[in-house]
Amino acid sequence: MTVASRCRRHQSDPFNQGIPRDVVLRLLAGSWSSEDYEHYLCTEHWAGMRASAFTYHGPACVLCDATKGLQVHHRPGRYKRLFRERVERD
């Protein structure tokens, strides 16, 4: 199994992530607030995607090679794919 295929396993049902349905609908529609996004960052889905990003890209920043204080972010314009991300693309 390739790293990319292992990373895709975090595609999960957004309605089973423990956040309110109206928040999920806004996240999926791309019309969410910063509070909605905070809910998203607390989901098991995001925790899995974050871990997969470090597995796929390695333990260093893909832009500057820093190894401390790392965070995982979506690429610009990819925030409309929340719950439908792919580590190698977004």
MOPAC internal coordinates of N, CA, C and O (Angstrom, degrees):
PM7 1SCF
backbone

  N    0.0000 0     0.00 0     0.00 0    0    0    0
  C    1.4434 1     0.00 0     0.00 0    1    0    0
  C    1.5347 1   108.57 1     0.00 0    2    1    0
  O    1.2310 1   120.78 1   -48.73 1    3    2    1
  N    1.3122 1   116.11 1   131.27 1    3    2    1
  C    1.4651 1   120.62 1  -178.70 1    5    3    2
  C    1.5304 1   110.34 1   -79.25 1    6    5    3
  O    1.2310 1   121.01 1   -17.13 1    7    6    5
  N    1.3136 1   115.67 1   162.87 1    7    6    5
  C    1.4694 1   120.13 1   177.10 1    9    7    6
  C    1.5198 1   110.04 1   -59.28 1   10    9    7
  O    1.2310 1   120.40 1   136.44 1   11   10    9
  N    1.3193 1   116.84 1   -43.56 1   11   10    9
  C    1.4713 1   120.38 1  -178.76 1   13   11   10
  C    1.5256 1   111.24 1   -60.90 1   14   13   11
  O    1.2310 1   119.70 1   138.95 1   15   14   13
  N    1.3232 1   118.17 1   -41.05 1   15   14   13
  C    1.4627 1   119.38 1  -179.69 1   17   15   14
  C    1.5224 1   111.48 1   -70.72 1   18   17   15
  O    1.2310 1   119.70 1   146.22 1   19   18   17
  N    1.3279 1   118.18 1   -33.78 1   19   18   17
  C    1.4588 1   120.55 1   175.64 1   21   19   18
  C    1.5255 1   110.05 1   -66.17 1   22   21   19
  O    1.2310 1   120.32 1   143.94 1   23   22   21
  N    1.3047 1   116.99 1   -36.06 1   23   22   21
  C    1.4578 1   121.12 1  -178.19 1   25   23   22
  C    1.5203 1   111.87 1   -69.20 1   26   25   23
  O    1.2310 1   119.38 1   149.56 1   27   26   25
  N    1.2868 1   118.80 1   -30.44 1   27   26   25
  C    1.4657 1   121.94 1  -177.72 1   29   27   26
  C    1.5229 1   112.45 1   -70.67 1   30   29   27
  O    1.2310 1   119.46 1   164.86 1   31   30   29
  N    1.3111 1   118.64 1   -15.14 1   31   30   29
  C    1.4544 1   120.16 1  -175.83 1   33   31   30
  C    1.5249 1   112.53 1   -64.91 1   34   33   31
  O    1.2310 1   119.69 1   168.24 1   35   34   33
  N    1.3193 1   118.19 1   -11.76 1   35   34   33
  C    1.4461 1   120.82 1  -179.14 1   37   35   34
  C    1.5200 1   112.70 1   -84.52 1   38   37   35
  O    1.2310 1   120.06 1  -174.43 1   39   38   37
  N    1.3162 1   117.48 1     5.57 1   39   38   37
  C    1.4565 1   120.09 1   172.87 1   41   39   38
  C    1.5266 1   106.20 1   -68.49 1   42   41   39
  O    1.2310 1   119.84 1   -69.63 1   43   42   41
  N    1.3010 1   117.91 1   110.37 1   43   42   41
  C    1.4508 1   121.01 1  -173.73 1   45   43   42
  C    1.5221 1   110.84 1  -131.65 1   46   45   43
  O    1.2310 1   121.48 1   -13.50 1   47   46   45
  N    1.3152 1   114.77 1   166.50 1   47   46   45
  C    1.4559 1   121.25 1  -179.59 1   49   47   46
  C    1.5225 1   109.39 1   -69.40 1   50   49   47
  O    1.2310 1   119.67 1   -65.90 1   51   50   49
  N    1.3201 1   118.23 1   114.10 1   51   50   49
  C    1.4649 1   120.04 1  -177.39 1   53   51   50
  C    1.5247 1   113.42 1   -63.26 1   54   53   51
  O    1.2310 1   120.05 1   157.59 1   55   54   53
  N    1.3316 1   117.51 1   -22.41 1   55   54   53
  C    1.4569 1   120.51 1  -178.45 1   57   55   54
  C    1.5267 1   112.49 1   -82.47 1   58   57   55
  O    1.2310 1   120.05 1   175.18 1   59   58   57
  N    1.3262 1   117.52 1    -4.82 1   59   58   57
  C    1.4616 1   122.13 1   177.44 1   61   59   58
  C    1.5215 1   110.94 1  -112.32 1   62   61   59
  O    1.2310 1   120.21 1  -144.97 1   63   62   61
  N    1.3269 1   117.20 1    35.03 1   63   62   61
  C    1.4637 1   121.40 1  -177.81 1   65   63   62
  C    1.5253 1   112.81 1  -109.10 1   66   65   63
  O    1.2310 1   120.19 1  -175.19 1   67   66   65
  N    1.3305 1   117.25 1     4.81 1   67   66   65
  C    1.4577 1   120.56 1   176.88 1   69   67   66
  C    1.5169 1   114.88 1    78.64 1   70   69   67
  O    1.2310 1   120.22 1  -161.11 1   71   70   69
  N    1.3243 1   117.18 1    18.89 1   71   70   69
  C    1.4665 1   119.69 1   175.94 1   73   71   70
  C    1.5276 1   108.42 1  -116.14 1   74   73   71
  O    1.2310 1   120.09 1   -25.96 1   75   74   73
  N    1.3239 1   117.43 1   154.04 1   75   74   73
  C    1.4680 1   120.27 1  -175.88 1   77   75   74
  C    1.5383 1   112.58 1   -57.79 1   78   77   75
  O    1.2310 1   121.67 1   -35.92 1   79   78   77
  N    1.3201 1   114.41 1   144.08 1   79   78   77
  C    1.4674 1   121.37 1  -177.93 1   81   79   78
  C    1.5367 1   111.86 1   -56.53 1   82   81   79
  O    1.2310 1   120.04 1   138.25 1   83   82   81
  N    1.3338 1   117.52 1   -41.75 1   83   82   81
  C    1.4612 1   119.35 1  -178.69 1   85   83   82
  C    1.5312 1   111.15 1   -64.59 1   86   85   83
  O    1.2310 1   120.41 1   146.62 1   87   86   85
  N    1.3289 1   116.82 1   -33.38 1   87   86   85
  C    1.4707 1   120.31 1   176.43 1   89   87   86
  C    1.5236 1   109.71 1   -67.13 1   90   89   87
  O    1.2310 1   120.32 1   135.14 1   91   90   89
  N    1.3289 1   117.00 1   -44.86 1   91   90   89
  C    1.4731 1   121.05 1   178.80 1   93   91   90
  C    1.5190 1   109.90 1   -58.48 1   94   93   91
  O    1.2310 1   120.23 1   135.29 1   95   94   93
  N    1.3151 1   117.16 1   -44.71 1   95   94   93
  C    1.4678 1   120.35 1  -178.79 1   97   95   94
  C    1.5278 1   111.32 1   -61.97 1   98   97   95
  O    1.2310 1   120.34 1   139.23 1   99   98   97
  N    1.3282 1   116.95 1   -40.77 1   99   98   97
  C    1.4727 1   119.33 1   177.56 1  101   99   98
  C    1.5254 1   111.09 1   -66.78 1  102  101   99
  O    1.2310 1   120.34 1   138.92 1  103  102  101
  N    1.3338 1   116.96 1   -41.08 1  103  102  101
  C    1.4653 1   120.29 1   178.63 1  105  103  102
  C    1.5300 1   111.09 1   -61.36 1  106  105  103
  O    1.2310 1   120.75 1   136.22 1  107  106  105
  N    1.3170 1   116.16 1   -43.78 1  107  106  105
  C    1.4691 1   120.46 1   179.93 1  109  107  106
  C    1.5252 1   112.04 1   -67.43 1  110  109  107
  O    1.2310 1   120.45 1   147.26 1  111  110  109
  N    1.3267 1   116.75 1   -32.74 1  111  110  109
  C    1.4639 1   121.19 1  -178.67 1  113  111  110
  C    1.5207 1   112.38 1   -81.11 1  114  113  111
  O    1.2310 1   120.54 1   166.19 1  115  114  113
  N    1.3399 1   116.57 1   -13.81 1  115  114  113
  C    1.4574 1   119.59 1  -179.37 1  117  115  114
  C    1.5203 1   113.32 1    82.20 1  118  117  115
  O    1.2310 1   120.05 1  -165.24 1  119  118  117
  N    1.3312 1   117.50 1    14.76 1  119  118  117
  C    1.4655 1   120.89 1  -179.30 1  121  119  118
  C    1.5258 1   110.01 1  -119.21 1  122  121  119
  O    1.2310 1   120.87 1  -125.06 1  123  122  121
  N    1.3176 1   115.94 1    54.94 1  123  122  121
  C    1.4547 1   121.81 1  -173.61 1  125  123  122
  C    1.5232 1   111.99 1  -102.67 1  126  125  123
  O    1.2310 1   121.61 1   -18.55 1  127  126  125
  N    1.3213 1   114.52 1   161.45 1  127  126  125
  C    1.4678 1   121.80 1   178.17 1  129  127  126
  C    1.5309 1   108.84 1   -99.02 1  130  129  127
  O    1.2310 1   120.73 1    -7.60 1  131  130  129
  N    1.3097 1   116.22 1   172.40 1  131  130  129
  C    1.4651 1   119.59 1   177.66 1  133  131  130
  C    1.5303 1   109.90 1   -64.55 1  134  133  131
  O    1.2310 1   119.77 1   147.21 1  135  134  133
  N    1.3214 1   118.04 1   -32.79 1  135  134  133
  C    1.4680 1   121.31 1   176.36 1  137  135  134
  C    1.5341 1   110.40 1   -65.69 1  138  137  135
  O    1.2310 1   120.31 1   137.98 1  139  138  137
  N    1.3354 1   117.01 1   -42.02 1  139  138  137
  C    1.4680 1   120.77 1   176.29 1  141  139  138
  C    1.5233 1   110.30 1   -59.20 1  142  141  139
  O    1.2310 1   120.64 1   136.94 1  143  142  141
  N    1.3358 1   116.38 1   -43.06 1  143  142  141
  C    1.4687 1   120.78 1  -178.89 1  145  143  142
  C    1.5188 1   110.70 1   -65.78 1  146  145  143
  O    1.2310 1   119.62 1   145.76 1  147  146  145
  N    1.3157 1   118.33 1   -34.24 1  147  146  145
  C    1.4680 1   121.03 1   175.39 1  149  147  146
  C    1.5274 1   110.33 1   -62.27 1  150  149  147
  O    1.2310 1   120.34 1   140.31 1  151  150  149
  N    1.3345 1   116.96 1   -39.69 1  151  150  149
  C    1.4707 1   120.45 1   174.27 1  153  151  150
  C    1.5265 1   109.58 1   -58.47 1  154  153  151
  O    1.2310 1   120.69 1   133.56 1  155  154  153
  N    1.3271 1   116.28 1   -46.44 1  155  154  153
  C    1.4647 1   121.60 1  -179.03 1  157  155  154
  C    1.5269 1   111.17 1   -58.02 1  158  157  155
  O    1.2310 1   120.37 1   137.46 1  159  158  157
  N    1.3256 1   116.90 1   -42.54 1  159  158  157
  C    1.4639 1   120.66 1  -178.02 1  161  159  158
  C    1.5259 1   112.93 1   -67.13 1  162  161  159
  O    1.2310 1   119.99 1   167.01 1  163  162  161
  N    1.3160 1   117.62 1   -12.99 1  163  162  161
  C    1.4634 1   121.82 1   178.73 1  165  163  162
  C    1.5293 1   112.88 1   -97.22 1  166  165  163
  O    1.2310 1   119.88 1  -176.74 1  167  166  165
  N    1.3215 1   117.84 1     3.26 1  167  166  165
  C    1.4646 1   120.20 1  -177.90 1  169  167  166
  C    1.5218 1   112.08 1   -82.75 1  170  169  167
  O    1.2310 1   121.21 1   -24.44 1  171  170  169
  N    1.3220 1   115.29 1   155.56 1  171  170  169
  C    1.4684 1   120.56 1   173.29 1  173  171  170
  C    1.5196 1   110.11 1   -61.95 1  174  173  171
  O    1.2310 1   120.63 1   146.04 1  175  174  173
  N    1.3153 1   116.41 1   -33.96 1  175  174  173
  C    1.4611 1   120.56 1   178.90 1  177  175  174
  C    1.5292 1   110.30 1   -57.64 1  178  177  175
  O    1.2310 1   120.15 1   129.81 1  179  178  177
  N    1.3538 1   117.32 1   -50.19 1  179  178  177
  C    1.4593 1   119.76 1  -178.76 1  181  179  178
  C    1.5278 1   110.86 1   -65.64 1  182  181  179
  O    1.2310 1   119.70 1   140.96 1  183  182  181
  N    1.3215 1   118.18 1   -39.04 1  183  182  181
  C    1.4704 1   120.67 1   178.42 1  185  183  182
  C    1.5260 1   109.95 1   -58.97 1  186  185  183
  O    1.2310 1   120.78 1   138.45 1  187  186  185
  N    1.3287 1   116.11 1   -41.55 1  187  186  185
  C    1.4665 1   120.04 1   177.80 1  189  187  186
  C    1.5141 1   112.70 1   -67.75 1  190  189  187
  O    1.2310 1   120.67 1   138.59 1  191  190  189
  N    1.3399 1   116.33 1   -41.41 1  191  190  189
  C    1.4684 1   119.89 1   178.58 1  193  191  190
  C    1.5231 1   110.87 1   -64.89 1  194  193  191
  O    1.2310 1   120.32 1   140.47 1  195  194  193
  N    1.3155 1   116.99 1   -39.53 1  195  194  193
  C    1.4639 1   121.72 1   179.61 1  197  195  194
  C    1.5365 1   110.04 1   -62.88 1  198  197  195
  O    1.2310 1   120.94 1   132.82 1  199  198  197
  N    1.3257 1   115.81 1   -47.18 1  199  198  197
  C    1.4686 1   119.89 1   178.65 1  201  199  198
  C    1.5296 1   110.54 1   -62.20 1  202  201  199
  O    1.2310 1   120.55 1   139.00 1  203  202  201
  N    1.3243 1   116.55 1   -41.00 1  203  202  201
  C    1.4647 1   120.79 1   179.16 1  205  203  202
  C    1.5218 1   111.78 1   -65.07 1  206  205  203
  O    1.2310 1   120.39 1   144.29 1  207  206  205
  N    1.3297 1   116.85 1   -35.71 1  207  206  205
  C    1.4674 1   120.19 1   178.51 1  209  207  206
  C    1.5278 1   110.35 1   -62.49 1  210  209  207
  O    1.2310 1   120.51 1   137.97 1  211  210  209
  N    1.3375 1   116.63 1   -42.03 1  211  210  209
  C    1.4634 1   119.50 1   178.51 1  213  211  210
  C    1.5335 1   110.72 1   -68.23 1  214  213  211
  O    1.2310 1   120.26 1   144.69 1  215  214  213
  N    1.3277 1   117.11 1   -35.31 1  215  214  213
  C    1.4668 1   120.28 1   176.66 1  217  215  214
  C    1.5243 1   110.43 1   -66.02 1  218  217  215
  O    1.2310 1   120.52 1   134.76 1  219  218  217
  N    1.3069 1   116.61 1   -45.24 1  219  218  217
  C    1.4636 1   121.94 1  -176.19 1  221  219  218
  C    1.5298 1   112.42 1   -71.12 1  222  221  219
  O    1.2310 1   120.47 1   133.12 1  223  222  221
  N    1.3409 1   116.70 1   -46.88 1  223  222  221
  C    1.4619 1   121.13 1  -173.69 1  225  223  222
  C    1.5227 1   113.64 1   -93.20 1  226  225  223
  O    1.2310 1   120.32 1   164.50 1  227  226  225
  N    1.3302 1   117.00 1   -15.50 1  227  226  225
  C    1.4549 1   120.35 1  -178.75 1  229  227  226
  C    1.5165 1   112.19 1    93.43 1  230  229  227
  O    1.2310 1   120.82 1    -4.83 1  231  230  229
  N    1.3319 1   116.04 1   175.17 1  231  230  229
  C    1.4632 1   121.17 1  -173.94 1  233  231  230
  C    1.5262 1   114.51 1   -87.43 1  234  233  231
  O    1.2310 1   120.02 1  -146.57 1  235  234  233
  N    1.3168 1   117.57 1    33.43 1  235  234  233
  C    1.4676 1   121.27 1   179.01 1  237  235  234
  C    1.5216 1   109.44 1  -142.42 1  238  237  235
  O    1.2310 1   121.13 1   -26.26 1  239  238  237
  N    1.3141 1   115.45 1   153.74 1  239  238  237
  C    1.4611 1   121.18 1   178.37 1  241  239  238
  C    1.5265 1   109.46 1   -61.45 1  242  241  239
  O    1.2310 1   120.55 1   -45.25 1  243  242  241
  N    1.3229 1   116.55 1   134.75 1  243  242  241
  C    1.4679 1   120.05 1  -179.89 1  245  243  242
  C    1.5241 1   111.65 1   -75.75 1  246  245  243
  O    1.2310 1   119.70 1   167.81 1  247  246  245
  N    1.3322 1   118.19 1   -12.19 1  247  246  245
  C    1.4599 1   121.05 1   179.19 1  249  247  246
  C    1.5227 1   113.25 1   -97.33 1  250  249  247
  O    1.2310 1   120.36 1   138.87 1  251  250  249
  N    1.3609 1   116.91 1   -41.13 1  251  250  249
  C    1.4702 1   118.95 1  -172.89 1  253  251  250
  C    1.5224 1   114.33 1  -127.17 1  254  253  251
  O    1.2310 1   119.43 1  -179.09 1  255  254  253
  N    1.3123 1   118.69 1     0.91 1  255  254  253
  C    1.4677 1   124.81 1  -179.72 1  257  255  254
  C    1.5302 1   114.56 1    67.80 1  258  257  255
  O    1.2310 1   119.23 1  -167.34 1  259  258  257
  N    1.3214 1   119.07 1    12.66 1  259  258  257
  C    1.4693 1   120.84 1   175.66 1  261  259  258
  C    1.5235 1   108.97 1   -62.75 1  262  261  259
  O    1.2310 1   120.44 1   -31.62 1  263  262  261
  N    1.3226 1   116.77 1   148.38 1  263  262  261
  C    1.4574 1   120.99 1  -179.72 1  265  263  262
  C    1.5242 1   112.72 1  -118.96 1  266  265  263
  O    1.2310 1   119.60 1   178.86 1  267  266  265
  N    1.3229 1   118.37 1    -1.14 1  267  266  265
  C    1.4688 1   121.56 1   179.87 1  269  267  266
  C    1.5256 1   109.92 1  -117.87 1  270  269  267
  O    1.2310 1   121.22 1   -31.84 1  271  270  269
  N    1.3234 1   115.27 1   148.16 1  271  270  269
  C    1.4572 1   120.41 1   177.43 1  273  271  270
  C    1.5159 1   113.45 1    66.71 1  274  273  271
  O    1.2310 1   120.28 1  -148.39 1  275  274  273
  N    1.3329 1   117.08 1    31.61 1  275  274  273
  C    1.4651 1   120.35 1  -175.92 1  277  275  274
  C    1.5237 1   112.08 1   -73.24 1  278  277  275
  O    1.2310 1   121.44 1   -36.38 1  279  278  277
  N    1.3099 1   114.85 1   143.62 1  279  278  277
  C    1.4552 1   123.01 1   173.10 1  281  279  278
  C    1.5160 1   107.63 1  -132.31 1  282  281  279
  O    1.2310 1   121.09 1   -18.78 1  283  282  281
  N    1.3089 1   115.53 1   161.22 1  283  282  281
  C    1.4635 1   120.82 1   177.44 1  285  283  282
  C    1.5196 1   107.39 1  -111.77 1  286  285  283
  O    1.2310 1   120.52 1   -51.36 1  287  286  285
  N    1.3269 1   116.62 1   128.64 1  287  286  285
  C    1.4630 1   122.04 1   178.72 1  289  287  286
  C    1.5180 1   108.89 1  -130.18 1  290  289  287
  O    1.2310 1   121.41 1   -24.65 1  291  290  289
  N    1.3267 1   114.91 1   155.35 1  291  290  289
  C    1.4536 1   120.04 1   171.60 1  293  291  290
  C    1.5241 1   108.34 1   -74.94 1  294  293  291
  O    1.2310 1   120.76 1   -27.07 1  295  294  293
  N    1.2938 1   116.15 1   152.93 1  295  294  293
  C    1.4605 1   119.63 1   173.22 1  297  295  294
  C    1.5258 1   108.38 1   -70.26 1  298  297  295
  O    1.2310 1   120.04 1   -29.37 1  299  298  297
  N    1.3291 1   117.53 1   150.63 1  299  298  297
  C    1.4716 1   119.36 1   179.44 1  301  299  298
  C    1.5281 1   111.42 1   -53.00 1  302  301  299
  O    1.2310 1   121.03 1   -42.97 1  303  302  301
  N    1.3083 1   115.64 1   137.03 1  303  302  301
  C    1.4579 1   121.02 1   179.18 1  305  303  302
  C    1.5152 1   114.09 1    84.04 1  306  305  303
  O    1.2310 1   120.06 1   175.14 1  307  306  305
  N    1.3301 1   117.48 1    -4.86 1  307  306  305
  C    1.4686 1   120.43 1  -177.33 1  309  307  306
  C    1.5217 1   112.84 1   -99.87 1  310  309  307
  O    1.2310 1   120.34 1  -178.57 1  311  310  309
  N    1.3195 1   116.95 1     1.43 1  311  310  309
  C    1.4573 1   119.66 1  -179.13 1  313  311  310
  C    1.5261 1   111.93 1   -69.16 1  314  313  311
  O    1.2310 1   120.06 1   169.71 1  315  314  313
  N    1.3190 1   117.49 1   -10.29 1  315  314  313
  C    1.4656 1   120.19 1   177.16 1  317  315  314
  C    1.5203 1   111.72 1   -78.85 1  318  317  315
  O    1.2310 1   120.07 1   175.39 1  319  318  317
  N    1.3245 1   117.47 1    -4.61 1  319  318  317
  C    1.4639 1   120.93 1  -179.17 1  321  319  318
  C    1.5224 1   112.67 1  -104.82 1  322  321  319
  O    1.2310 1   119.69 1  -155.29 1  323  322  321
  N    1.3096 1   118.20 1    24.71 1  323  322  321
  C    1.4538 1   120.07 1  -179.56 1  325  323  322
  C    1.5265 1   109.80 1   -56.62 1  326  325  323
  O    1.2310 1   120.73 1   -44.61 1  327  326  325
  N    1.3033 1   116.22 1   135.39 1  327  326  325
  C    1.4648 1   126.70 1  -174.50 1  329  327  326
  C    1.5208 1   112.23 1    74.02 1  330  329  327
  O    1.2310 1   119.46 1   177.53 1  331  330  329
  N    1.3118 1   118.64 1    -2.47 1  331  330  329
  C    1.4696 1   121.27 1   179.10 1  333  331  330
  C    1.5249 1   110.50 1  -127.97 1  334  333  331
  O    1.2310 1   120.29 1  -158.06 1  335  334  333
  N    1.3343 1   117.06 1    21.94 1  335  334  333
  C    1.4549 1   121.63 1  -176.98 1  337  335  334
  C    1.5286 1   111.68 1   -70.15 1  338  337  335
  O    1.2310 1   121.86 1   -23.11 1  339  338  337
  N    1.3042 1   114.05 1   156.89 1  339  338  337
  C    1.4680 1   121.79 1   167.79 1  341  339  338
  C    1.5134 1   105.68 1  -129.42 1  342  341  339
  O    1.2310 1   120.43 1   -51.95 1  343  342  341
  N    1.3119 1   116.79 1   128.05 1  343  342  341
  C    1.4635 1   122.57 1  -173.73 1  345  343  342
  C    1.5157 1   111.90 1   -56.11 1  346  345  343
  O    1.2310 1   120.05 1   139.91 1  347  346  345
  N    1.3074 1   117.51 1   -40.09 1  347  346  345
  C    1.4696 1   119.92 1  -176.24 1  349  347  346
  C    1.5277 1   112.70 1   -75.98 1  350  349  347
  O    1.2310 1   119.78 1   168.86 1  351  350  349
  N    1.3262 1   118.02 1   -11.14 1  351  350  349
  C    1.4649 1   121.67 1  -175.79 1  353  351  350
  C    1.5254 1   112.62 1  -114.32 1  354  353  351
  O    1.2310 1   119.64 1   140.51 1  355  354  353
  N    1.3131 1   118.28 1   -39.49 1  355  354  353
  C    1.4603 1   122.34 1  -170.47 1  357  355  354
  C    1.5046 1   112.70 1  -104.71 1  358  357  355
  O    1.2310 1   120.10 1   180.00 1  359  358  357

